[in-house]
Amino acid sequence: MNGKNRKKQARPTLLIQDVLLSCVGSLCAFLLVRWVSEPTFGFTAHLFIYLGAALVFTTIGLFISGASREVSRRASSWNGRRIIVTVLIKEGGLLILLLSGILGLGTLMILLDLLADIVFSVLFMIYPRMIITTIRREDEEIRSISEQKNTLVLGEDEAALELAEQLDHEANFNVIGLLTRKPEFSGKVLGDYVIYYAANDEEMERLQWRLGGIDCIMFPKKGSAPGSGPGTLRKEDFKPTSADHSHMSRIGRFVKRSFDIAFSGLMLVIFSPLIGICSLAIFIEDGKPVFYRQERIGKGGKPFNILKFRTMRVDAEAAGRPILYSGDEDPRLTRVGKFLRIHHLDELPQFWNVLVGDMSFIGYRPERQFFIDKIMEVNPRYQFLYQIRPGITSYATLYNGYTDTMEKMLTRLDMDLYYLRNHSVLFDFRILGLTFLSIVSGKKI
């Protein structure tokens, strides 16, 4: 009973957090008003009076609205409504203070201050909850992907296929194919699974490195059981050879996502004239559509539509089969499209993908399902990339450039997995800085 009571008790740290964040919002609002208004005598004293009032009225609002009883840092409609009520109560108190004339603000500046205070306060109080909720959901997704066991099913018959399909529906297993001791089945496909051949320790070791580690091998009831003769496959021989897990901390992910939102929003505003010019140039040369939307696979293996400026003819893939981009001399490129590609301007609309959460500035380049399937036939470790958001640029892009062959795709995958294991906020800023220098210097990436 005591445990349940403790669980329902409000956290004092949440109350302090909300009061401080509300005051930060008031500080930003007051500084904004002073920035656009005439300088006044006694600004510092006015600022402390204003912040003191914001602190008092926020505290009152938290208790009146019931937000002081909050027990979770996660976002919900419950705390969202109560935060809004809290802010409105605070603004009512600040309105009385401002109308008293103590701070010397005119009517227009009072209205601007209150409007800015509402926006900043609600944003600062709700945003951390939204990010924390997202991060905790990501923790569950990362755990479900990273804790899956890379599994092979022994056999090349219907019993093996049935077991593989059954395991694929269980959360703890990532079935990467079937395993055979018969060389004539090597490389063939049964159902949706590639059949891999290994008959001795040396071949098994090569297969492990190729597949990124094998955690377990499963034997169907009706399939062949392991024998005891030479070349027999043993379960203990299958060990993980890689740890393709995301190790970025929650704080790191909070900073990364906050940077993505702030910077992508800023870039959309700054580059809006250039986006307009590029759109007009594409329309004049080749008509509609100006933007090119294509389904890519992103975080969690979920599809999303990547947004780019259209650089190729509308019928670029009229045959119906995805075709790899073959460089700046690709005959499908329009004249404007070639210019946009050379100067990386075709990527500008992806700032929107970053803002809405489909992508990040730094990650791995998202690919189409068609090519992912081709890659995973050779290296199933691609699925580990689903732990993080794809990016506008990547560690692999800096050193591997455009991937116009399957060989380059596999090399890029190895570099993307290196990024996955080692990424951090500092690593991201390093990649972003190097990307900027490469673009400025005219280096092809």
C-alpha positions as MATLAB code, in Angstrom:
seq = 'MNGKNRKKQARPTLLIQDVLLSCVGSLCAFLLVRWVSEPTFGFTAHLFIYLGAALVFTTIGLFISGASREVSRRASSWNGRRIIVTVLIKEGGLLILLLSGILGLGTLMILLDLLADIVFSVLFMIYPRMIITTIRREDEEIRSISEQKNTLVLGEDEAALELAEQLDHEANFNVIGLLTRKPEFSGKVLGDYVIYYAANDEEMERLQWRLGGIDCIMFPKKGSAPGSGPGTLRKEDFKPTSADHSHMSRIGRFVKRSFDIAFSGLMLVIFSPLIGICSLAIFIEDGKPVFYRQERIGKGGKPFNILKFRTMRVDAEAAGRPILYSGDEDPRLTRVGKFLRIHHLDELPQFWNVLVGDMSFIGYRPERQFFIDKIMEVNPRYQFLYQIRPGITSYATLYNGYTDTMEKMLTRLDMDLYYLRNHSVLFDFRILGLTFLSIVSGKKI';
ca = [
       0.000    0.000    0.000;
       2.809    2.379    0.893;
       4.513    1.585   -2.406;
       1.384    2.545   -4.324;
       1.069    5.792   -2.391;
       4.664    6.677   -3.131;
       4.104    5.994   -6.789;
       1.210    8.445   -6.923;
       2.962   11.242   -5.087;
       3.877   14.292   -7.154;
       7.565   14.855   -7.795;
       8.939   18.086   -6.270;
      11.553   18.154   -9.038;
       8.791   18.382  -11.658;
       7.254   21.340   -9.837;
      10.639   23.098   -9.708;
      11.280   22.221  -13.357;
       7.979   23.738  -14.497;
       8.470   26.917  -12.448;
      11.986   27.419  -13.822;
      10.984   26.716  -17.424;
       8.050   29.106  -17.108;
      10.416   31.798  -15.814;
      12.797   31.153  -18.708;
       9.854   31.697  -21.066;
       9.037   34.981  -19.290;
      12.686   36.037  -19.514;
      12.738   35.446  -23.278;
       9.449   37.351  -23.709;
      10.622   40.347  -21.651;
      13.972   40.523  -23.468;
      12.171   40.351  -26.815;
       9.906   43.260  -25.857;
      12.827   45.347  -24.627;
      14.709   44.572  -27.849;
      11.935   45.972  -30.071;
      11.018   48.901  -27.769;
      12.810   52.067  -26.737;
      15.501   51.774  -24.012;
      14.205   52.641  -20.536;
      15.841   53.562  -17.261;
      15.950   50.838  -14.597;
      15.773   47.846  -16.970;
      17.542   45.466  -14.572;
      15.161   46.287  -11.701;
      12.159   45.915  -14.008;
      13.447   42.538  -15.179;
      13.781   41.179  -11.635;
      10.302   42.456  -10.709;
       8.850   40.793  -13.815;
      10.610   37.470  -13.203;
       9.647   37.495   -9.535;
       6.010   37.979  -10.489;
       6.296   35.211  -13.112;
       7.675   32.839  -10.455;
       4.903   33.635   -7.964;
       2.016   33.468  -10.449;
       3.373   30.288  -12.080;
       3.498   28.565   -8.692;
      -0.053   29.700   -7.934;
      -1.172   28.513  -11.364;
       0.405   25.077  -10.911;
      -1.533   24.501   -7.681;
      -4.836   25.921   -8.960;
      -4.715   23.951  -12.236;
      -3.677   20.735  -10.513;
      -0.445   20.468  -12.542;
       1.469   20.344   -9.249;
       0.129   16.800   -8.818;
       1.976   15.595  -11.932;
       3.866   12.342  -11.339;
       5.312   11.657  -14.802;
       7.596   13.571  -17.158;
       5.870   12.065  -20.183;
       3.644   14.173  -22.394;
      -0.093   13.599  -22.085;
      -3.326   15.470  -22.755;
      -3.761   15.686  -18.943;
      -0.595   17.661  -18.246;
      -0.903   19.571  -21.527;
      -4.277   21.030  -20.526;
      -3.084   21.856  -17.039;
       0.069   23.557  -18.275;
      -2.014   25.771  -20.550;
      -4.303   26.680  -17.622;
      -1.218   27.384  -15.493;
       0.212   29.720  -18.124;
      -3.093   31.558  -18.502;
      -3.273   32.103  -14.739;
       0.296   33.412  -14.801;
      -0.519   35.768  -17.668;
      -3.490   37.098  -15.750;
      -1.210   38.025  -12.852;
       1.377   39.557  -15.196;
      -1.339   41.579  -16.934;
      -2.247   43.193  -13.610;
       1.438   43.988  -13.013;
       1.930   45.462  -16.487;
      -1.255   47.561  -16.358;
      -0.101   49.072  -13.065;
       2.538   50.975  -15.020;
       5.449   49.918  -12.780;
       7.426   48.560  -15.730;
       6.674   51.499  -18.042;
       5.373   49.519  -21.037;
       2.822   50.928  -23.465;
      -0.335   49.103  -24.513;
       1.199   47.615  -27.681;
       4.264   46.368  -25.809;
       2.067   44.856  -23.072;
       0.122   42.868  -25.682;
       3.346   41.754  -27.384;
       4.857   40.725  -24.046;
       1.836   38.680  -22.996;
       1.607   36.953  -26.388;
       5.338   36.150  -26.401;
       5.159   34.999  -22.761;
       2.347   32.568  -23.554;
       4.189   31.112  -26.562;
       7.565   30.766  -24.844;
       6.169   29.450  -21.561;
       3.956   26.789  -23.143;
       6.781   25.779  -25.496;
       9.410   25.466  -22.746;
       7.107   23.584  -20.385;
       5.641   21.136  -22.892;
       8.590   20.554  -25.243;
      10.781   18.614  -22.736;
       7.841   16.305  -21.994;
       7.305   15.647  -25.701;
      10.982   14.857  -26.270;
      11.171   12.641  -23.167;
       8.107   10.731  -24.356;
       9.696   10.294  -27.791;
      13.019    9.176  -26.320;
      11.386    6.589  -24.068;
       9.438    5.211  -26.998;
      12.701    5.102  -28.960;
      14.298    3.183  -26.075;
      11.689    0.478  -26.517;
      12.230    0.399  -30.291;
      16.017    0.266  -29.920;
      15.724   -2.509  -27.358;
      13.404   -4.535  -29.584;
      15.837   -4.247  -32.512;
      19.182   -4.504  -30.700;
      18.130   -7.395  -28.452;
      16.915   -9.547  -31.307;
      18.951  -12.689  -31.799;
      20.443  -13.195  -35.231;
      19.086  -16.625  -36.042;
      19.670  -19.267  -38.697;
      17.346  -22.227  -39.149;
      19.020  -25.497  -40.093;
      17.504  -27.168  -43.120;
      16.334  -26.530  -46.647;
      12.888  -28.157  -46.520;
       9.321  -27.171  -45.619;
       9.899  -27.880  -41.915;
      12.776  -25.386  -41.834;
      10.723  -22.789  -43.714;
       7.785  -23.234  -41.329;
      10.027  -22.746  -38.271;
      11.704  -19.676  -39.827;
       8.336  -18.045  -40.490;
       7.178  -18.874  -36.964;
      10.312  -17.340  -35.392;
       9.999  -14.236  -37.570;
       6.730  -13.426  -35.791;
       8.428  -13.515  -32.389;
      10.031  -10.318  -31.080;
      13.255  -11.940  -29.867;
      14.418  -13.428  -33.157;
      15.786  -11.929  -36.360;
      15.807  -14.789  -38.840;
      18.508  -13.987  -41.376;
      18.215  -17.154  -43.430;
      18.416  -20.908  -43.589;
      21.536  -23.005  -43.085;
      22.470  -26.069  -45.094;
      25.256  -28.624  -45.145;
      24.503  -29.487  -48.771;
      26.537  -27.381  -51.233;
      23.966  -27.739  -54.032;
      21.517  -25.530  -52.032;
      24.022  -22.700  -51.416;
      22.664  -19.286  -52.488;
      19.192  -20.552  -53.332;
      16.041  -19.012  -51.865;
      13.282  -20.855  -50.037;
      10.232  -18.722  -49.348;
      11.672  -15.342  -48.313;
      14.921  -16.782  -46.953;
      18.356  -17.158  -48.510;
      20.024  -20.527  -47.891;
      23.602  -20.249  -46.594;
      26.081  -23.083  -46.800;
      28.625  -23.985  -44.101;
      29.945  -27.460  -43.380;
      32.938  -26.881  -41.144;
      34.410  -24.460  -38.611;
      36.310  -22.384  -41.166;
      33.273  -21.854  -43.376;
      31.166  -21.073  -40.321;
      33.601  -18.388  -39.201;
      33.498  -16.735  -42.616;
      29.717  -16.872  -42.593;
      29.581  -15.213  -39.157;
      31.648  -12.262  -40.324;
      29.608  -11.974  -43.485;
      26.291  -11.941  -41.602;
      27.470   -9.779  -38.727;
      27.307  -12.470  -36.090;
      25.043  -15.443  -35.448;
      23.519  -15.690  -31.994;
      21.739  -19.022  -32.339;
      20.840  -21.814  -34.705;
      17.415  -23.436  -34.507;
      16.594  -27.006  -35.508;
      13.111  -27.879  -36.836;
      11.462  -30.906  -35.256;
      11.157  -32.660  -38.574;
      14.503  -31.457  -39.904;
      17.942  -32.932  -39.626;
      19.365  -33.069  -36.127;
      23.040  -32.307  -35.613;
      25.220  -35.392  -35.737;
      28.556  -36.087  -34.174;
      30.750  -36.703  -37.211;
      33.406  -34.464  -38.771;
      32.187  -31.101  -40.066;
      29.104  -31.117  -37.874;
      27.601  -27.704  -37.096;
      27.521  -27.043  -33.372;
      25.345  -24.486  -31.604;
      28.260  -23.281  -29.464;
      30.175  -22.333  -32.619;
      27.719  -19.531  -33.311;
      28.740  -16.385  -31.441;
      27.966  -12.700  -32.067;
      30.871  -11.013  -33.843;
      29.558   -7.462  -33.715;
      27.600   -5.190  -31.408;
      25.587   -3.054  -33.809;
      23.671   -1.211  -31.113;
      23.014    2.481  -30.599;
      24.710    3.668  -27.413;
      23.820    7.373  -27.501;
      22.531    8.485  -24.098;
      19.070    9.949  -23.510;
      20.610   13.363  -22.954;
      22.491   13.022  -26.230;
      19.308   12.112  -28.092;
      17.494   15.036  -26.422;
      20.199   17.445  -27.601;
      20.314   15.874  -31.079;
      16.550   16.063  -31.645;
      16.335   19.589  -30.193;
      19.111   20.713  -32.528;
      17.353   19.063  -35.494;
      14.101   20.900  -34.786;
      15.671   24.309  -34.115;
      18.214   24.205  -36.951;
      15.870   22.774  -39.616;
      13.243   25.401  -38.780;
      15.874   28.134  -39.009;
      17.212   26.789  -42.312;
      13.724   26.669  -43.842;
      13.255   30.344  -42.980;
      16.730   31.435  -44.147;
      16.655   29.467  -47.391;
      13.001   30.145  -48.260;
      13.977   32.678  -51.012;
      16.439   30.161  -52.506;
      13.835   27.386  -52.296;
      11.450   29.660  -54.190;
      14.046   30.405  -56.893;
      14.896   26.709  -57.352;
      11.207   25.817  -57.583;
      10.648   28.474  -60.250;
      13.669   27.323  -62.270;
      12.481   23.692  -62.259;
       8.952   24.729  -63.266;
      10.164   26.940  -66.135;
      12.425   24.238  -67.597;
      10.372   21.085  -67.134;
       7.008   21.971  -65.606;
       5.397   20.171  -62.689;
       5.986   18.570  -60.273;
       8.654   20.762  -58.693;
       9.198   18.471  -55.715;
      10.069   14.808  -55.891;
       8.590   12.482  -53.295;
       9.888    8.969  -52.960;
       9.215    6.293  -50.370;
      12.245    5.456  -48.262;
      12.631    3.260  -45.205;
      13.468    5.071  -41.974;
      13.610    4.586  -38.241;
      12.015    1.391  -36.993;
      11.831    0.086  -40.562;
       8.864    2.381  -41.236;
       8.390    3.968  -44.662;
       8.235    7.732  -45.176;
       8.260   10.050  -48.165;
      11.589   11.805  -48.643;
      11.270   15.266  -50.172;
      13.703   16.624  -52.769;
      13.718   18.997  -55.700;
      13.027   17.051  -58.883;
      16.292   16.820  -60.832;
      15.347   14.212  -63.442;
      12.759   13.877  -66.130;
       9.330   12.782  -64.975;
       9.748    9.451  -66.811;
      13.179    8.728  -65.246;
      12.016    5.305  -64.014;
       9.314    4.627  -66.573;
      10.371    0.978  -66.748;
       8.975    0.558  -63.231;
      12.214   -0.743  -61.717;
      14.341    1.448  -59.399;
      17.593    2.507  -61.097;
      20.723    3.677  -59.291;
      21.822    7.261  -59.920;
      24.857    7.114  -62.229;
      26.531   10.462  -61.493;
      26.390   13.982  -62.899;
      26.372   12.704  -66.488;
      23.223   10.642  -65.966;
      21.163   11.310  -69.153;
      17.965   11.469  -67.109;
      19.081   14.721  -65.410;
      17.578   18.024  -66.529;
      19.887   21.054  -66.922;
      18.532   22.677  -63.765;
      18.592   19.310  -62.030;
      22.264   18.793  -62.857;
      23.093   22.206  -61.377;
      21.093   21.440  -58.248;
      22.821   18.072  -57.827;
      26.328   19.478  -58.265;
      25.700   22.146  -55.626;
      23.613   19.870  -53.334;
      20.631   22.218  -53.591;
      18.293   19.331  -54.390;
      18.526   18.335  -50.700;
      17.076   21.623  -49.355;
      13.467   20.350  -49.038;
      14.729   17.597  -46.705;
      14.879   20.221  -43.952;
      11.129   19.576  -43.755;
      11.734   15.838  -43.255;
      14.079   16.718  -40.385;
      11.604   19.143  -38.817;
       8.745   16.618  -38.747;
      10.975   13.818  -37.412;
      11.335   11.533  -40.431;
      15.052   12.281  -40.601;
      17.939   13.863  -38.730;
      20.757   16.066  -40.026;
      23.253   13.270  -39.332;
      22.439    9.585  -39.652;
      22.606    7.097  -42.500;
      21.262    7.799  -45.955;
      17.775    6.264  -46.246;
      17.310    3.748  -49.003;
      14.416    2.310  -50.963;
      13.026   -1.078  -49.991;
      14.090   -2.531  -53.341;
      17.765   -1.831  -52.674;
      17.512   -2.714  -48.977;
      16.314   -6.167  -49.983;
      19.309   -6.508  -52.311;
      21.721   -5.391  -49.570;
      20.219   -7.709  -46.955;
      20.636  -10.697  -49.242;
      24.386  -10.160  -48.788;
      24.527   -8.494  -45.339;
      21.408   -8.696  -43.132;
      22.972   -6.307  -40.582;
      21.243   -3.438  -42.408;
      18.263   -3.945  -40.102;
      20.323   -2.654  -37.134;
      20.286    0.807  -38.730;
      16.575    0.992  -37.977;
      17.490    1.954  -34.392;
      18.182    5.559  -35.451;
      16.798    8.165  -37.836;
      18.308    8.419  -41.311;
      20.124   11.665  -42.094;
      20.566   14.333  -44.746;
      24.266   13.578  -44.570;
      26.259   10.790  -42.999;
      29.694    9.611  -41.988;
      29.656    7.255  -44.987;
      28.720   10.043  -47.434;
      31.851   11.985  -46.499;
      34.178    9.135  -47.379;
      32.175    6.947  -49.761;
      30.322    9.540  -51.862;
      27.293    8.593  -53.936;
      26.585    4.866  -54.050;
      26.061    3.921  -57.672;
      27.044    0.247  -57.313;
      26.127   -2.587  -54.974;
      29.770   -2.793  -53.868;
      29.635    0.835  -52.703;
      26.342    0.161  -50.951;
      27.926   -2.632  -48.924;
      30.939   -0.446  -48.092;
      28.559    2.314  -47.026;
      26.706   -0.146  -44.798;
      29.916   -1.015  -42.930;
      30.587    2.701  -42.363;
      26.980    3.326  -41.293;
      27.254    0.520  -38.750;
      30.481    2.073  -37.448;
      28.559    5.339  -37.001;
      25.727    3.504  -35.243;
      28.114    2.006  -32.687;
      30.023    5.243  -32.056;
      27.667    8.138  -32.691;
      27.455   10.971  -30.192;
      26.611   14.666  -30.198;
      30.280   15.575  -30.702;
      30.650   13.016  -33.507;
      27.557   14.478  -35.189;
      28.911   18.031  -35.013;
      32.209   16.820  -36.445;
      30.414   15.222  -39.410;
      28.251   18.332  -39.892;
      31.338   20.563  -39.865;
      33.232   18.358  -42.336;
      30.182   18.251  -44.613;
      29.968   22.047  -44.583;
      33.680   22.365  -45.388;
      33.347   19.833  -48.213;
      30.448   21.740  -49.783;
      32.172   25.132  -49.408;
      35.428   23.813  -50.866;
      33.594   22.254  -53.799;
      34.626   18.727  -52.889;
      32.319   16.112  -54.348;
      30.419   14.169  -51.661;
];
